């Protein structure tokens, strides 16, 4: 049987794809920052498979957690 809904990783990738559509409006130096945020969200995408969180909320929460953890170790 197939899946009825996309995996959390697929949903995060879809959000990343939507964000990348705005690249022409974003200064070049900011694109690297956006890719870093997308990467951080992908690292924690597995959390979506055990929760029922909205994918956009999961994306933002993952980025916030990752940044917060990084700041603690600096």
Helices and strands as residue ranges (DSSP letters): H 8-20, G 23-25, H 28-43, G 45-49, H 55-72
